[in-house]
Amino acid sequence: MVLYIKEPPDKETLNKIVKGLEDPVEDLVRKDSKFKKLELNPEDYIDNPQNVIEILLKHKQLLQRPVIVKGNNAIIGRPKERIAEFIR
């Protein structure tokens, strides 16, 4: 387990997650109140790994979680029922 606030993923780690992600890349970015406060446009992240990585490097709190990585594959663990199937 990695505590993303204390140990935020670096660019290399985010690249690995993005490359192996089974979910749409834009789902890595939380569209919460901080996202709205920053006046970000959700469409800027659709199918755009570079934009996703850049925003997550600048604003680690926007990382959707949990992100589960197994080998070269990754998923967003929501709903939580996905996690058990993925780690088998």
GIPECOR-V497700 format. One line per field, one symbol per residue. burial: I if it has 24 or more other C-alpha atoms within 12 Angstrom, else O. A space follows every 50 residues. Layout:
burial->???
This chain:
burial->OOOOOOOOIOOOOIIIIIIOIOIOIIIIIIIOOOOOOOOOOOOOIOOOIO IIIIIIIOIIIIIIIIIIIOOOOIIIIOOOOOOOOOOO
